[in-house]
Each structure stands twice: as structure tokens, then as C-alpha cells.
Amino acid sequence: MVRYAKPRSVDEALALMGETRWRVLAGGTDFYPALGSRPLREDVLDINGLDELRGICETPTHFVIGARTTWTDIVRASLSPAFRALREAAREIGSVQIQNTGTLAGNLCNASPAADGVPALLILDAELEIASSKARRFEPLESFIRGNRKIALAPDELVTAIRLPKPSLTGASSFSKLGARRYLVISIAMAAVRVAVGDDGIVTDVAVAVGACSAVAKRLRGLEQALLGCDARSFSLDERHFAELAPIDDVRGSADYRRTAAREIVARALSAALRDAKPAKECVA
């Protein structure tokens, strides 16, 4: 018999997860479609009543986004230009109905290579707060998603928040996505760029991430190093800057097309971020 539980606190949820294996239900936007026509055979832990896991707060060192925070919450939040890529990605995730119920942690735990939220969080050096009944730990997003539908999460662990360090929230950012149509589409390629510049226009901080072009979304560290200390307005992107990607051929596009598309959308996102970038300073919400 399938069990269903709806805990009233995080501590209660973690205690239950320490007893047996559960399928966690948050927004449900991936949970139900993944079942298809199959009957539900797993015990369900419904965390939709845990209001303490929703919202955005600030600590002396981080901005902290609760795991149950929705994409609509992100769109409506008053945040600095460094968060703009995340807000733009939020607007691209499914329909408004999906944005109203889908959660940030759910998007990450689903671990799709085409998850729109991942590149926009990678450029902010996001880390996940992960809790069990025994301990609490922090895992960088880059190592949390290990492959297609593979994550670094034990059966008794729950993602409780996404933490963004303040030193990584400088400058302005932008998100660019390519799909077969404008809305309600799985990405062929996507990119997020955050850039900060000095008074002379020279890049002082930069982060670039590309999704749907490898098994996991990737930071392009080589490109970031090449951009640092340069005038990005005259910087020329070429193929070597995208050698870290490993795109595949599928029904949405070929590997060669994805690699070419990645170069174009990174250029677009970089140009858009530069238009709003100001001399680097720690962000203020």
C-alpha cells in the first residue's frame, strides 16, 4: 500500500525521511508527468505545507532562496541586476501556471540537461543547503547535478534552500534561450552570463554558463578567464571558447547546431548584460 504524508514542519519531514524512502512532492510539475500512465507505487512525502521553505532572505554573507520558492516568486522579487538572468529564466519555464507552482529546488532535483534555471544559478555560484535528521551540509550546484537525472542527494536528505554568496552577486546578468518556438518549449541551447566592469569598461568579474549542450549545464571557465581583464565590447568569441561543451544529436538539434547556437546565445547574453553592467560592487537587494 502506498503511504502519503504531509508534514507540518521541516523537522517532521526529516524525521519521516529518516525512517523509510519517500518520493518528495513539491510543486508537482515534473512529479505527475513523469508517472505517465504508470500507477504510483512509491510512498509520497508532500512538502507543500512547509511555508518555512518558501521565500528569499538575506544574511551577512548570502542571499538564501527557500527550496519551495516558485518561479513566479522570483519574477516578482525586487532583486539587483545580478539576478536578472535568473528572473529572465524564470519567465521561460513553461506556462504561467507552471511558474506559479514549480519550485527552484524541484527544477534542480529533476536534473534535466535542459533545465532553464540551472545556468542562471551557476553564474551566481549557487550552493544547495541539504538537510537530514542527522546533519546539515552544503553542496555546490556544479557538483550536485552529476548527470542526466542524477543528483548528489541521499534518500534521507532534503534540499531546504539555495544559497548565493554575496561576492558572486556583482555586475549585471542576462539569460538567452533557443527553442523550436518562442514559448512553452524545451531548450535546444541556453546561456546565462554575469559580468562586472570597471570605470574603464574592463571586465573585473564574469561568469558564463551554458545548458542543454552537455549532460549537465556547464560553466565555461576557459572563456571566463579569457574575458577577465579585457574590454568585453570588443572581445571576439571563437570555437575554442566552447571546447568544454559536449553536445549531443537528438530530435531538437544536432551537436554541431548546438555548438554554433551556444556561441550565438552567449554573445547575446553577454551583450545584454554589458548594457546594464556598472563598476563592480557588492549587490544590494
C-alpha positions as CSV (number, residue, x, y, z in Angstrom):
1,M,0.0,0.0,0.0
2,V,1.3,3.5,-0.9
3,R,1.8,5.8,2.0
4,Y,1.1,9.5,1.9
5,A,2.3,12.0,4.4
6,K,2.1,15.8,4.6
7,P,4.4,17.0,7.4
8,R,3.8,20.3,9.2
9,S,7.4,21.2,9.8
10,V,10.8,20.6,8.3
11,D,11.9,18.6,11.4
12,E,8.9,16.3,11.0
13,A,9.7,15.9,7.3
14,L,13.3,15.0,8.0
15,A,12.2,12.5,10.7
16,L,9.9,10.7,8.3
17,M,12.7,10.6,5.6
18,G,15.0,9.0,8.1
19,E,12.5,6.1,8.6
20,T,12.0,5.0,5.0
21,R,12.4,6.0,1.4
22,W,9.9,8.6,0.1
23,R,9.1,10.3,-3.2
24,V,9.1,14.0,-2.4
25,L,6.2,16.1,-3.8
26,A,6.8,19.8,-4.1
27,G,5.3,21.8,-7.0
28,G,4.4,18.6,-8.8
29,T,5.1,20.0,-12.3
30,D,7.6,17.2,-13.0
31,F,6.2,14.6,-10.5
32,Y,3.0,13.8,-12.3
33,P,4.1,13.9,-15.9
34,A,7.0,11.6,-15.0
35,L,4.5,8.9,-14.0
36,G,2.9,8.8,-17.4
37,S,0.3,6.0,-17.4
38,R,2.1,4.1,-14.6
39,P,0.4,3.7,-11.2
40,L,2.0,5.4,-8.3
41,R,3.9,2.7,-6.3
42,E,6.2,4.9,-4.1
43,D,5.4,6.5,-0.7
44,V,4.8,10.2,-1.2
45,L,6.0,12.9,1.1
46,D,4.1,16.1,0.3
47,I,6.1,19.2,1.4
48,N,3.7,21.8,0.0
49,G,2.6,22.8,3.5
50,L,6.1,23.8,4.6
51,D,5.9,27.6,4.3
52,E,9.3,27.9,6.1
53,L,10.9,26.6,2.8
54,R,9.5,29.4,0.7
55,G,10.8,33.0,0.3
56,I,14.0,34.9,-0.1
57,C,16.1,36.3,2.8
58,E,19.4,37.9,3.3
59,T,22.2,37.0,5.7
60,P,25.5,38.9,6.2
61,T,27.2,36.6,3.6
62,H,24.5,35.2,1.4
63,F,21.1,35.6,-0.3
64,V,19.1,32.5,0.6
65,I,16.2,31.2,-1.5
66,G,13.9,28.7,0.1
67,A,13.6,25.4,-1.7
68,R,9.8,25.8,-2.2
69,T,10.2,29.3,-3.7
70,T,8.4,29.4,-7.1
71,W,9.5,30.9,-10.3
72,T,6.7,33.4,-10.0
73,D,8.2,34.4,-6.7
74,I,11.5,35.1,-8.4
75,V,9.8,37.1,-11.2
76,R,8.1,39.3,-8.7
77,A,11.0,39.8,-6.3
78,S,12.9,43.0,-6.1
79,L,16.5,42.0,-6.7
80,S,19.7,43.5,-8.1
81,P,20.8,43.4,-11.8
82,A,23.0,40.3,-11.0
83,F,19.8,38.3,-10.6
84,R,18.3,39.4,-13.9
85,A,19.3,36.2,-15.7
86,L,17.5,34.2,-13.0
87,R,14.4,36.3,-13.5
88,E,14.6,36.0,-17.3
89,A,15.0,32.2,-17.0
90,A,12.0,32.1,-14.6
91,R,9.8,33.7,-17.3
92,E,10.9,31.0,-19.8
93,I,9.9,28.0,-17.6
94,G,6.7,26.5,-19.0
95,S,3.5,28.4,-18.8
96,V,2.4,30.9,-16.1
97,Q,0.6,28.1,-14.4
98,I,3.9,26.1,-14.2
99,Q,5.8,29.2,-12.9
100,N,3.1,29.6,-10.2
101,T,3.7,26.1,-8.8
102,G,7.1,24.9,-10.0
103,T,9.9,25.3,-7.4
104,L,13.5,26.1,-7.8
105,A,14.7,23.1,-5.8
106,G,12.4,20.9,-7.9
107,N,13.9,22.2,-11.1
108,L,17.4,21.3,-9.7
109,C,16.5,17.9,-8.3
110,N,14.8,16.9,-11.6
111,A,18.3,17.3,-13.1
112,S,17.3,17.7,-16.7
113,P,20.2,18.9,-19.0
114,A,17.6,21.4,-20.4
115,A,16.5,22.8,-17.0
116,D,16.4,26.5,-17.6
117,G,17.1,27.5,-14.0
118,V,20.5,25.8,-13.8
119,P,22.7,28.1,-15.9
120,A,21.3,31.2,-14.2
121,L,22.1,29.8,-10.8
122,L,25.5,28.5,-11.8
123,I,26.7,32.1,-12.7
124,L,25.7,33.1,-9.1
125,D,27.9,30.3,-7.6
126,A,24.8,28.7,-6.1
127,E,25.1,26.1,-3.4
128,L,22.4,23.9,-2.0
129,E,21.6,23.6,1.7
130,I,20.8,19.9,2.3
131,A,19.4,18.5,5.5
132,S,18.7,15.2,7.1
133,S,17.6,14.3,10.6
134,K,21.2,13.8,11.5
135,A,23.1,16.7,9.8
136,R,23.0,19.7,7.5
137,R,25.5,20.2,4.7
138,F,26.2,22.5,1.7
139,E,26.8,21.2,-1.8
140,P,27.9,23.4,-4.8
141,L,25.3,23.3,-7.6
142,E,28.1,22.3,-10.0
143,S,28.7,19.1,-8.2
144,F,25.1,18.5,-7.0
145,I,23.9,17.7,-10.6
146,R,26.0,14.7,-11.7
147,G,24.3,13.8,-14.9
148,N,21.0,13.4,-16.7
149,R,18.5,12.8,-13.8
150,K,21.4,12.1,-11.4
151,I,22.0,14.2,-8.2
152,A,24.1,14.1,-5.1
153,L,21.3,13.5,-2.7
154,A,20.9,10.6,-0.3
155,P,17.4,9.0,0.3
156,D,17.1,10.6,3.7
157,E,18.1,14.1,2.6
158,L,16.0,17.1,1.6
159,V,17.1,20.2,-0.2
160,T,16.0,23.1,2.0
161,A,17.5,26.2,0.3
162,I,19.6,27.6,-2.4
163,R,22.4,29.9,-1.1
164,L,24.1,32.6,-3.2
165,P,27.3,34.1,-1.9
166,K,27.3,37.9,-2.0
167,P,30.8,38.2,-3.6
168,S,29.3,36.5,-6.6
169,L,26.4,38.9,-7.0
170,T,28.3,41.7,-8.7
171,G,27.5,43.3,-12.0
172,A,24.6,42.5,-14.2
173,S,23.4,39.4,-15.9
174,S,21.3,38.1,-18.7
175,F,19.8,34.8,-20.0
176,S,19.3,33.7,-23.6
177,K,17.5,30.6,-24.8
178,L,17.0,28.9,-28.2
179,G,14.0,26.7,-28.8
180,A,11.9,25.5,-31.7
181,R,9.4,28.2,-30.9
182,R,9.2,31.3,-28.6
183,Y,7.3,29.9,-25.6
184,L,6.5,26.6,-23.9
185,V,9.4,24.7,-25.4
186,I,12.4,22.6,-24.2
187,S,15.7,24.4,-24.8
188,I,17.9,23.4,-27.7
189,A,20.6,25.6,-26.1
190,M,20.6,28.3,-23.3
191,A,23.2,30.6,-21.8
192,A,23.5,32.8,-18.8
193,V,26.2,35.5,-18.4
194,R,27.0,37.7,-15.4
195,V,29.6,40.4,-15.9
196,A,31.0,43.3,-13.9
197,V,33.2,46.1,-15.3
198,G,35.4,48.8,-14.0
199,D,35.1,52.5,-14.8
200,D,37.3,51.9,-17.8
201,G,35.0,49.2,-19.2
202,I,37.4,46.4,-18.4
203,V,35.9,43.2,-17.2
204,T,36.6,42.7,-13.5
205,D,34.3,39.7,-12.8
206,V,32.5,37.3,-15.2
207,A,30.6,34.0,-15.2
208,V,29.3,32.2,-18.2
209,A,27.2,29.0,-18.1
210,V,25.6,27.0,-21.0
211,G,22.8,24.4,-20.7
212,A,21.3,21.8,-23.0
213,C,24.7,21.4,-24.7
214,S,26.2,18.8,-22.4
215,A,25.0,16.1,-20.0
216,V,24.9,18.8,-17.3
217,A,24.9,22.6,-17.6
218,K,28.5,23.9,-17.5
219,R,30.4,27.0,-16.5
220,L,32.8,27.9,-19.3
221,R,35.9,28.5,-17.2
222,G,38.2,29.0,-20.2
223,L,36.0,31.7,-21.7
224,E,35.7,33.4,-18.3
225,Q,39.5,33.5,-17.9
226,A,39.8,34.9,-21.4
227,L,37.3,37.7,-20.7
228,L,38.8,38.8,-17.4
229,G,40.9,42.0,-17.9
230,C,39.5,42.6,-21.4
231,D,37.1,45.1,-22.9
232,A,34.2,42.8,-23.5
233,R,32.7,45.1,-26.0
234,S,35.5,44.3,-28.5
235,F,36.1,40.7,-27.4
236,S,35.7,38.1,-30.2
237,L,34.2,34.7,-29.3
238,D,35.5,31.7,-31.3
239,E,35.2,27.9,-31.2
240,R,38.0,27.3,-28.7
241,H,35.9,29.1,-26.0
242,F,33.3,26.4,-26.3
243,A,35.5,23.3,-26.3
244,E,34.3,22.4,-22.9
245,L,30.9,21.6,-24.2
246,A,29.9,18.1,-25.3
247,P,26.5,18.5,-27.1
248,I,24.6,15.5,-28.5
249,D,22.4,14.9,-31.6
250,D,18.7,14.5,-30.9
251,V,15.3,15.3,-32.3
252,R,15.7,19.0,-31.3
253,G,19.1,19.6,-32.9
254,S,22.4,18.3,-34.0
255,A,25.6,18.6,-31.9
256,D,27.1,20.9,-34.5
257,Y,24.0,23.1,-34.4
258,R,24.0,23.3,-30.7
259,R,27.7,24.3,-30.6
260,T,27.0,27.1,-33.1
261,A,23.9,28.1,-31.2
262,A,25.7,28.3,-27.9
263,R,28.2,30.7,-29.4
264,E,25.5,33.0,-30.6
265,I,23.4,33.0,-27.5
266,V,26.4,33.5,-25.2
267,A,27.2,36.6,-27.4
268,R,23.6,37.8,-27.0
269,A,23.6,37.3,-23.2
270,L,27.0,39.0,-22.8
271,S,25.9,42.0,-24.9
272,A,22.7,42.3,-22.9
273,A,24.5,42.0,-19.5
274,L,27.1,44.6,-20.6
275,R,24.4,47.1,-21.3
276,D,23.4,47.1,-17.6
277,A,26.8,46.4,-16.0
278,K,28.3,49.1,-13.8
279,P,31.6,49.2,-11.9
280,A,31.8,46.1,-9.6
281,K,30.4,46.4,-6.1
282,E,28.6,44.1,-3.8
283,C,24.9,44.0,-4.7
284,V,22.1,45.5,-2.7
285,A,18.6,44.0,-3.0
